[in-house]
């Protein structure tokens, strides 16, 4: 199992972003479309995921505009699963088979992100997202967890630093500025541009995946020795190496 690079990095925890990474969609934009306010919200999301970065003010404004309901959050969770990025499930299962801890960390809304986590087999306690308050009777939007660090572009680093007490080496995979801004808190930041290609994320990542597949995460987070003799992980690993010539860039 050889490629142009020598893969000798092993991580015991792999943290995935949700929107635009594990799933091909941006959840808040989908909710906005459901309520006829897609144009304005999409513009705000693009800015937050690009150079502008996410702020509590932007987070609050988008939700005030969108006003998501309980039923819509359920629909969004189903959409996350329907639009899952190719090989996301395979990669997560393989990493878990290797004994690695897999997390989802997202600025998305917790009920929907939990649905995706369940679909992908990620334990509930390993899913971090922003909780939301909804009216128990009508399902109408009331508020969100304003104390959550995930509502800002530097919030993931706060949680990642806590996870570092449990794990020796952590890799983060994501597509937005809130991921890139937390790169200093992990041992490797893998930018994912398969769904949304952002030059600034490419520049800030250690490795950058440009194809619409998460399969290259396997050889970036596990060594050949780790997967040897473990079926079907070994076969998936070999398949992943074929993606590298055109699909992955190493940022030196």
DOLUM-729378 format. One line per field, with one value per atom (N, C-alpha, C): residue number from 1; chain; z, x, y; residue in one letter. Coordinates in steps of 0.2 Angstrom, whole numbers. Each point is the difference from the previous one (the first is absolute). Example, Ala and Ser with C-alpha at 12.3 -4.5 7.8 and 13.67 -1.06 7.14 Angstrom:
! residues 2
nr: [1;1;1;2;2;2]
kette: [A;A;A;A;A;A]
Z: [39;0;0;-4;1;3]
X: [66;-4;4;-2;4;-4]
Y: [-28;6;6;5;6;5]
rest: [a;a;a;s;s;s]
***
This chain:
! residues 252
nr: [1;1;1;2;2;2;3;3;3;4;4;4;5;5;5;6;6;6;7;7;7;8;8;8;9;9;9;10;10;10;11;11;11;12;12;12;13;13;13;14;14;14;15;15;15;16;16;16;17;17;17;18;18;18;19;19;19;20;20;20;21;21;21;22;22;22;23;23;23;24;24;24;25;25;25;26;26;26;27;27;27;28;28;28;29;29;29;30;30;30;31;31;31;32;32;32;33;33;33;34;34;34;35;35;35;36;36;36;37;37;37;38;38;38;39;39;39;40;40;40;41;41;41;42;42;42;43;43;43;44;44;44;45;45;45;46;46;46;47;47;47;48;48;48;49;49;49;50;50;50;51;51;51;52;52;52;53;53;53;54;54;54;55;55;55;56;56;56;57;57;57;58;58;58;59;59;59;60;60;60;61;61;61;62;62;62;63;63;63;64;64;64;65;65;65;66;66;66;67;67;67;68;68;68;69;69;69;70;70;70;71;71;71;72;72;72;73;73;73;74;74;74;75;75;75;76;76;76;77;77;77;78;78;78;79;79;79;80;80;80;81;81;81;82;82;82;83;83;83;84;84;84;85;85;85;86;86;86;87;87;87;88;88;88;89;89;89;90;90;90;91;91;91;92;92;92;93;93;93;94;94;94;95;95;95;96;96;96;97;97;97;98;98;98;99;99;99;100;100;100;101;101;101;102;102;102;103;103;103;104;104;104;105;105;105;106;106;106;107;107;107;108;108;108;109;109;109;110;110;110;111;111;111;112;112;112;113;113;113;114;114;114;115;115;115;116;116;116;117;117;117;118;118;118;119;119;119;120;120;120;121;121;121;122;122;122;123;123;123;124;124;124;125;125;125;126;126;126;127;127;127;128;128;128;129;129;129;130;130;130;131;131;131;132;132;132;133;133;133;134;134;134;135;135;135;136;136;136;137;137;137;138;138;138;139;139;139;140;140;140;141;141;141;142;142;142;143;143;143;144;144;144;145;145;145;146;146;146;147;147;147;148;148;148;149;149;149;150;150;150;151;151;151;152;152;152;153;153;153;154;154;154;155;155;155;156;156;156;157;157;157;158;158;158;159;159;159;160;160;160;161;161;161;162;162;162;163;163;163;164;164;164;165;165;165;166;166;166;167;167;167;168;168;168;169;169;169;170;170;170;171;171;171;172;172;172;173;173;173;174;174;174;175;175;175;176;176;176;177;177;177;178;178;178;179;179;179;180;180;180;181;181;181;182;182;182;183;183;183;184;184;184;185;185;185;186;186;186;187;187;187;188;188;188;189;189;189;190;190;190;191;191;191;192;192;192;193;193;193;194;194;194;195;195;195;196;196;196;197;197;197;198;198;198;199;199;199;200;200;200;201;201;201;202;202;202;203;203;203;204;204;204;205;205;205;206;206;206;207;207;207;208;208;208;209;209;209;210;210;210;211;211;211;212;212;212;213;213;213;214;214;214;215;215;215;216;216;216;217;217;217;218;218;218;219;219;219;220;220;220;221;221;221;222;222;222;223;223;223;224;224;224;225;225;225;226;226;226;227;227;227;228;228;228;229;229;229;230;230;230;231;231;231;232;232;232;233;233;233;234;234;234;235;235;235;236;236;236;237;237;237;238;238;238;239;239;239;240;240;240;241;241;241;242;242;242;243;243;243;244;244;244;245;245;245;246;246;246;247;247;247;248;248;248;249;249;249;250;250;250;251;251;251;252;252;252]
kette: [A;A;A;A;A;A;A;A;A;A;A;A;A;A;A;A;A;A;A;A;A;A;A;A;A;A;A;A;A;A;A;A;A;A;A;A;A;A;A;A;A;A;A;A;A;A;A;A;A;A;A;A;A;A;A;A;A;A;A;A;A;A;A;A;A;A;A;A;A;A;A;A;A;A;A;A;A;A;A;A;A;A;A;A;A;A;A;A;A;A;A;A;A;A;A;A;A;A;A;A;A;A;A;A;A;A;A;A;A;A;A;A;A;A;A;A;A;A;A;A;A;A;A;A;A;A;A;A;A;A;A;A;A;A;A;A;A;A;A;A;A;A;A;A;A;A;A;A;A;A;A;A;A;A;A;A;A;A;A;A;A;A;A;A;A;A;A;A;A;A;A;A;A;A;A;A;A;A;A;A;A;A;A;A;A;A;A;A;A;A;A;A;A;A;A;A;A;A;A;A;A;A;A;A;A;A;A;A;A;A;A;A;A;A;A;A;A;A;A;A;A;A;A;A;A;A;A;A;A;A;A;A;A;A;A;A;A;A;A;A;A;A;A;A;A;A;A;A;A;A;A;A;A;A;A;A;A;A;A;A;A;A;A;A;A;A;A;A;A;A;A;A;A;A;A;A;A;A;A;A;A;A;A;A;A;A;A;A;A;A;A;A;A;A;A;A;A;A;A;A;A;A;A;A;A;A;A;A;A;A;A;A;A;A;A;A;A;A;A;A;A;A;A;A;A;A;A;A;A;A;A;A;A;A;A;A;A;A;A;A;A;A;A;A;A;A;A;A;A;A;A;A;A;A;A;A;A;A;A;A;A;A;A;A;A;A;A;A;A;A;A;A;A;A;A;A;A;A;A;A;A;A;A;A;A;A;A;A;A;A;A;A;A;A;A;A;A;A;A;A;A;A;A;A;A;A;A;A;A;A;A;A;A;A;A;A;A;A;A;A;A;A;A;A;A;A;A;A;A;A;A;A;A;A;A;A;A;A;A;A;A;A;A;A;A;A;A;A;A;A;A;A;A;A;A;A;A;A;A;A;A;A;A;A;A;A;A;A;A;A;A;A;A;A;A;A;A;A;A;A;A;A;A;A;A;A;A;A;A;A;A;A;A;A;A;A;A;A;A;A;A;A;A;A;A;A;A;A;A;A;A;A;A;A;A;A;A;A;A;A;A;A;A;A;A;A;A;A;A;A;A;A;A;A;A;A;A;A;A;A;A;A;A;A;A;A;A;A;A;A;A;A;A;A;A;A;A;A;A;A;A;A;A;A;A;A;A;A;A;A;A;A;A;A;A;A;A;A;A;A;A;A;A;A;A;A;A;A;A;A;A;A;A;A;A;A;A;A;A;A;A;A;A;A;A;A;A;A;A;A;A;A;A;A;A;A;A;A;A;A;A;A;A;A;A;A;A;A;A;A;A;A;A;A;A;A;A;A;A;A;A;A;A;A;A;A;A;A;A;A;A;A;A;A;A;A;A;A;A;A;A;A;A;A;A;A;A;A;A;A;A;A;A;A;A;A;A;A;A;A;A;A;A;A;A;A;A;A;A;A;A;A;A;A;A;A;A;A;A;A;A;A;A;A;A;A;A;A;A;A;A;A;A;A;A;A;A;A;A;A;A;A;A;A;A;A;A;A;A;A;A;A;A;A;A;A;A;A;A;A;A;A;A;A;A;A;A;A;A;A;A;A;A;A;A;A]
Z: [0;0;0;-6;0;-5;2;-4;0;-3;0;7;4;7;5;5;5;6;1;5;6;5;6;6;-1;5;2;7;3;5;-1;5;4;6;4;0;-2;0;-7;-3;-6;0;-1;1;-6;-2;-6;1;-5;0;-4;1;-3;-6;0;-6;-5;-6;-5;0;5;1;0;6;0;-5;0;-5;-5;-6;-5;0;5;1;6;-1;6;3;6;3;1;2;1;-6;-6;-6;-2;1;-2;4;7;4;-3;-2;-3;-6;-4;-6;1;6;2;1;3;2;-4;-6;-5;1;4;1;-2;-5;-2;-2;-4;-3;5;5;5;4;2;5;-3;-6;-4;-1;-1;0;7;5;7;1;-2;1;-3;-7;-4;3;3;3;6;4;7;-1;-6;-1;-4;-3;-3;4;-2;3;6;0;5;7;0;6;3;5;3;7;1;6;4;6;4;-4;-2;-3;-6;-4;-7;2;5;2;2;4;2;-5;-5;-5;-5;-2;-4;3;6;3;1;1;1;-7;-5;-7;-2;2;-3;5;6;5;-1;0;-1;5;-2;4;2;4;2;-6;-4;-5;-6;-1;-5;2;7;2;-1;1;-2;-7;-4;-7;-2;3;-1;1;6;2;-5;-3;-6;-6;-1;-6;1;6;1;-2;2;-1;-8;-3;-7;-4;2;-4;4;3;3;-5;2;-5;-1;-7;-1;4;2;4;8;2;7;4;-1;4;1;-6;-1;4;0;3;8;2;7;3;-4;3;0;-5;0;5;1;6;7;1;6;0;-5;0;2;-2;2;8;3;7;1;-5;1;2;3;2;-5;-2;-5;3;-2;3;-6;1;-4;4;-3;3;-4;1;-5;3;-3;1;-2;-2;-2;6;-1;5;3;6;3;-2;0;-2;-6;-5;-7;-1;4;0;3;5;4;-5;-4;-5;-4;-3;-4;3;7;4;1;1;1;-7;-5;-7;-1;2;-2;6;5;5;5;1;4;7;6;6;2;3;2;4;4;4;-3;-7;-4;-5;1;-5;4;-3;3;-5;2;-4;4;-3;4;1;7;2;-2;-1;-2;4;2;4;-4;0;-4;5;-2;4;0;6;1;-4;-1;-3;-7;-2;-7;-4;3;-3;-3;2;-3;3;-3;2;6;5;5;1;1;1;-1;1;-1;6;1;5;-1;3;-1;3;5;3;-4;-5;-4;-3;1;-4;-7;-3;-7;-4;3;-3;-3;1;-2;-4;-4;-4;4;6;5;5;-1;5;0;-6;0;4;-1;4;7;3;7;2;-4;1;-1;-6;-2;5;4;5;6;1;5;-2;-6;-3;0;0;0;6;6;6;0;-5;-1;-5;-5;-6;-1;-2;-1;-7;-5;-7;-3;-2;-3;-7;-4;-7;-1;-3;-1;-8;-2;-7;-1;-4;0;-7;-1;-6;1;6;1;5;1;4;7;3;7;1;-6;1;-1;-5;-1;6;3;6;6;0;5;-1;-6;-2;5;4;5;6;1;5;-1;-6;-2;-3;-1;-3;-8;-3;-7;-2;-4;-3;-7;-2;-7;-3;-4;-3;-5;0;-5;-5;-6;-5;-5;1;-5;-1;5;-1;-1;4;-1;0;-5;-1;2;5;2;1;-4;-1;7;4;7;4;0;3;-2;-7;-3;3;0;2;8;4;7;2;-4;1;0;3;0;-7;-1;-6;-2;-7;-2;-5;1;-4;-5;-6;-5;-4;1;-3;5;-3;4;3;4;4;6;5;6;1;-5;0;2;-3;2;7;4;7;3;-2;3;0;-6;0;3;1;4;7;3;7;3;-5;2;-4;3;-3;-4;-5;-3;5;5;5;4;1;4;-3;-7;-3;-3;0;-3;3;-4;2;3;0;2;-5;-2;-5;2;-3;-7;1;6;0;-5;0;-4;-8;-2;-7;-1;5;-1;0;4;0;-6;-4;-6;-5;0;-4;1;6;2;-3;0;-3;-8;-3;-7;-1;5;0;0;2;2;-6;-5;-6;-2;0;-3;6;6;4;7;1;7;-2;4;-1;7;1;6;0;6;0;4;-3;4;2]
X: [4;-4;4;2;5;-3;2;-2;6;-1;5;3;-5;2;1;3;1;-5;-5;-5;2;2;2;-3;-6;-3;-6;0;-6;-3;-7;-4;-5;-1;-4;-7;-1;-6;-1;-5;-2;-6;0;-6;-2;-6;-3;-5;0;-5;-6;-6;-6;-2;-2;-2;5;0;5;5;0;6;-3;-3;-4;-6;-3;-6;2;-3;1;-4;-4;-4;2;-2;0;-7;0;-7;-4;3;-3;-3;4;-3;-6;0;-6;-6;1;-5;-3;5;-2;-4;1;-3;-7;-1;-7;-4;3;-4;0;3;-1;5;5;5;7;1;6;6;-2;5;4;-3;4;4;-3;3;6;0;5;6;-1;5;4;-4;3;4;-2;3;7;-1;6;6;-2;5;2;-4;2;5;-1;4;6;0;6;4;3;5;-4;-6;-3;0;-2;0;-7;-1;-7;1;-6;0;-7;0;-7;-5;2;-5;-3;4;-2;-4;2;-4;-7;0;-7;-4;3;-4;-3;4;-2;-6;0;-5;-7;1;-5;-4;4;-3;-3;3;-3;-5;0;-5;-2;5;-1;-5;-4;-5;3;-3;2;-1;-5;-1;5;2;5;7;1;7;0;-6;0;1;-3;1;7;4;7;4;-1;3;0;-6;-1;4;0;4;7;3;7;2;-4;1;-1;-5;-1;6;3;5;7;1;6;6;6;5;3;1;2;6;-1;4;1;-4;0;-1;-6;-1;5;3;5;6;2;6;-1;-6;-1;0;-3;0;7;4;7;4;-1;4;-2;-6;-3;3;0;3;7;4;7;1;-6;0;1;-1;1;-7;0;-6;-2;-6;-3;-5;1;-4;-3;-6;-3;0;2;1;-3;-5;-4;-3;0;-4;-8;-1;-7;-4;-7;-5;0;1;1;-5;-7;-5;2;1;2;6;5;7;0;-4;0;-3;-5;-3;5;5;5;5;1;5;-3;-6;-3;0;-1;0;7;5;7;3;-3;2;5;-1;5;-4;3;-4;-2;-6;-3;5;3;5;6;1;5;-2;-6;-3;-1;4;-1;-3;-5;-4;-3;-4;-3;-7;-2;-7;-5;-6;-5;-6;-3;-6;-6;-5;-6;-6;-6;-6;-2;-2;-2;-6;-5;-6;0;2;0;6;5;6;4;-3;3;7;4;7;-1;4;0;7;6;6;5;7;5;5;4;5;5;-1;5;7;0;6;5;-3;4;6;6;6;-1;-4;0;-4;-2;-4;5;7;5;5;4;5;6;1;5;-2;-7;-3;3;1;2;6;5;6;-1;-5;-1;-2;-4;-2;6;3;6;6;1;5;-2;-7;-2;1;-2;1;7;5;7;2;-4;2;-1;-5;-2;4;3;3;7;4;7;1;-4;1;-7;-2;-6;0;-4;0;-7;-1;-6;-1;-6;-2;-6;1;-5;1;-6;0;0;-1;-1;5;-1;5;0;-6;0;4;1;5;7;1;7;2;-4;2;2;-2;1;6;3;6;5;1;6;-2;-6;-2;1;2;0;7;2;6;0;-6;0;-7;0;-6;-1;-5;-1;-6;1;-5;-4;-6;-4;-4;2;-3;-4;-2;-4;-7;-3;-7;1;4;1;7;3;7;1;4;2;7;3;7;3;-3;3;1;-5;1;5;1;6;6;1;6;2;-5;1;0;-1;0;7;0;6;0;-6;-2;-7;-1;-6;-3;-6;-4;-4;1;-4;-5;0;-5;-6;-6;-6;0;5;0;4;-2;4;5;0;5;7;3;7;1;-5;1;4;-2;3;7;4;7;3;-4;3;-1;-4;-1;2;2;3;6;4;6;-1;4;-1;0;5;0;-6;-3;-7;-5;0;-6;2;6;2;-3;-3;-4;-7;-2;-7;-5;-4;-5;-6;-4;1;4;3;4;5;4;6;-2;-5;-2;-3;-3;-2;6;5;6;3;1;3;-4;-6;-4;1;0;2;6;5;7;-1;-5;-1;-2;-3;-3;5;6;5;3;2;3;-4;-6;-4;-5;0;-5;2;7;2;7;0;6;3;6;4;2;-1;2;6;6;6;2]
Y: [-6;6;6;2;6;6;6;5;5;6;5;2;0;2;-6;1;-5;1;-4;1;-3;4;-3;3;4;4;-5;-1;-3;4;1;4;-5;2;-5;4;6;3;4;-1;4;4;6;5;2;-1;2;6;5;5;-4;4;-3;3;6;4;1;-3;1;-5;-4;-5;-7;-2;-6;0;5;1;5;0;4;7;1;6;4;6;5;0;-3;-1;7;5;6;3;-1;2;-4;-6;-4;2;1;3;6;5;6;-1;-5;-1;-2;-4;-3;6;6;5;6;-1;6;5;-1;5;-2;-4;-3;5;5;4;4;3;4;-5;-5;-5;-3;-2;-3;5;6;5;0;0;1;-6;-6;-6;-1;2;0;5;5;5;-3;-3;-3;-6;-4;-6;2;6;3;4;5;5;3;2;3;-3;-6;-4;0;-5;0;4;4;4;-2;2;-1;4;6;5;-3;-3;-3;-6;-4;-6;2;5;2;3;4;3;-5;-5;-5;-4;-2;-3;4;6;5;1;-1;1;-7;-5;-7;-2;0;-2;-8;-4;-7;-3;-5;-4;-7;-3;-7;-4;0;-4;1;6;2;-3;0;-2;-8;-3;-7;-2;5;-1;1;5;1;-5;-4;-6;-5;-1;-5;2;7;3;-1;1;-2;-7;-4;-7;-2;3;-1;3;5;4;-2;-5;-2;0;3;0;-8;-1;-7;-3;-6;-4;3;5;2;-6;-4;-5;-5;-2;-5;2;6;3;0;2;0;-7;-5;-7;-2;1;-3;3;7;3;-3;-1;-3;-8;-3;-7;0;5;1;2;1;2;8;3;8;3;5;4;5;0;4;5;6;6;4;2;6;6;5;7;5;3;5;6;5;6;-1;-6;-1;-2;-1;0;-8;0;-7;-5;1;-5;-3;4;-3;-3;3;-3;-7;-1;-6;-5;2;-5;-3;5;-3;-4;2;-4;-7;-1;-6;-4;3;-3;-3;4;-2;-4;-2;-4;3;7;4;0;-2;0;7;1;6;4;-2;4;2;-2;3;5;2;5;7;5;6;5;4;4;5;5;5;-2;0;-2;6;-2;5;0;5;0;1;-5;0;0;3;-1;-7;-2;-7;-2;5;-1;1;6;2;-2;-1;-2;6;6;6;2;3;2;5;-1;5;3;-4;3;-6;2;-5;0;-5;0;6;5;6;-1;-5;-1;-5;-3;-5;3;-2;3;-1;-5;-1;5;5;6;5;-1;4;-4;4;-3;-4;2;-2;-6;-1;-4;-8;-2;-7;-1;4;0;-1;3;-1;-7;-3;-7;-5;2;-5;0;6;0;-5;0;-5;-7;-1;-7;-2;4;-1;-3;1;-4;-7;-2;-7;-4;4;-3;3;-4;2;4;-2;3;1;6;1;3;-2;2;3;6;4;0;-1;0;5;5;5;4;4;4;8;2;7;4;6;4;-2;-2;-2;-7;-4;-5;2;4;3;4;3;4;-4;-6;-5;-5;2;-5;0;5;0;-4;-2;-5;-7;-2;-7;-1;-7;-2;1;-1;1;2;5;3;-2;-4;-2;4;4;4;-4;1;-4;5;-1;5;-4;-6;-4;2;4;3;7;4;7;1;2;2;7;1;6;1;5;1;1;4;1;-6;-5;-6;-4;0;-4;3;6;3;-1;-1;-1;-7;-5;-7;-3;-5;-5;-4;-3;-3;2;0;3;-5;-3;-4;3;0;4;-5;-6;-4;-1;-2;-1;-7;-1;-7;1;-3;0;-6;-4;-6;2;5;2;1;1;1;-6;-6;-6;0;0;0;7;5;6;-1;-5;0;-7;-5;-6;-2;-5;-2;-7;-1;-7;-6;1;-5;-1;5;0;-4;1;-3;-7;-2;-6;-6;-4;-6;1;6;1;1;-4;0;2;5;3;6;2;6;1;-6;0;2;-3;1;7;3;7;4;-1;4;0;-6;-1;4;0;4;8;1;8;2;-4;2;2;-3;2;7;3;7;5;-2;6;4;-3;3;6;0;6;3;-4;3;3;-1;3;4;6;4;1;-1;1;7;4;7;0;1;0;7]
rest: [x;x;x;x;x;x;x;x;x;x;x;x;x;x;x;x;x;x;x;x;x;x;x;x;x;x;x;x;x;x;x;x;x;x;x;x;x;x;x;x;x;x;x;x;x;x;x;x;x;x;x;x;x;x;x;x;x;x;x;x;x;x;x;x;x;x;x;x;x;x;x;x;x;x;x;x;x;x;x;x;x;x;x;x;x;x;x;x;x;x;x;x;x;x;x;x;x;x;x;x;x;x;x;x;x;x;x;x;x;x;x;x;x;x;x;x;x;x;x;x;x;x;x;x;x;x;x;x;x;x;x;x;x;x;x;x;x;x;x;x;x;x;x;x;x;x;x;x;x;x;x;x;x;x;x;x;x;x;x;x;x;x;x;x;x;x;x;x;x;x;x;x;x;x;x;x;x;x;x;x;x;x;x;x;x;x;x;x;x;x;x;x;x;x;x;x;x;x;x;x;x;x;x;x;x;x;x;x;x;x;x;x;x;x;x;x;x;x;x;x;x;x;x;x;x;x;x;x;x;x;x;x;x;x;x;x;x;x;x;x;x;x;x;x;x;x;x;x;x;x;x;x;x;x;x;x;x;x;x;x;x;x;x;x;x;x;x;x;x;x;x;x;x;x;x;x;x;x;x;x;x;x;x;x;x;x;x;x;x;x;x;x;x;x;x;x;x;x;x;x;x;x;x;x;x;x;x;x;x;x;x;x;x;x;x;x;x;x;x;x;x;x;x;x;x;x;x;x;x;x;x;x;x;x;x;x;x;x;x;x;x;x;x;x;x;x;x;x;x;x;x;x;x;x;x;x;x;x;x;x;x;x;x;x;x;x;x;x;x;x;x;x;x;x;x;x;x;x;x;x;x;x;x;x;x;x;x;x;x;x;x;x;x;x;x;x;x;x;x;x;x;x;x;x;x;x;x;x;x;x;x;x;x;x;x;x;x;x;x;x;x;x;x;x;x;x;x;x;x;x;x;x;x;x;x;x;x;x;x;x;x;x;x;x;x;x;x;x;x;x;x;x;x;x;x;x;x;x;x;x;x;x;x;x;x;x;x;x;x;x;x;x;x;x;x;x;x;x;x;x;x;x;x;x;x;x;x;x;x;x;x;x;x;x;x;x;x;x;x;x;x;x;x;x;x;x;x;x;x;x;x;x;x;x;x;x;x;x;x;x;x;x;x;x;x;x;x;x;x;x;x;x;x;x;x;x;x;x;x;x;x;x;x;x;x;x;x;x;x;x;x;x;x;x;x;x;x;x;x;x;x;x;x;x;x;x;x;x;x;x;x;x;x;x;x;x;x;x;x;x;x;x;x;x;x;x;x;x;x;x;x;x;x;x;x;x;x;x;x;x;x;x;x;x;x;x;x;x;x;x;x;x;x;x;x;x;x;x;x;x;x;x;x;x;x;x;x;x;x;x;x;x;x;x;x;x;x;x;x;x;x;x;x;x;x;x;x;x;x;x;x;x;x;x;x;x;x;x;x;x;x;x;x;x;x;x;x;x;x;x;x;x;x;x;x;x;x;x;x;x;x;x;x;x;x;x;x;x;x;x;x;x;x;x;x;x;x;x;x;x;x;x;x;x;x;x;x;x;x;x;x;x;x;x;x;x;x;x;x;x;x;x;x;x;x;x;x;x;x;x;x;x;x;x;x;x;x;x;x;x;x;x;x;x;x;x;x;x;x;x;x;x;x;x;x;x]
***
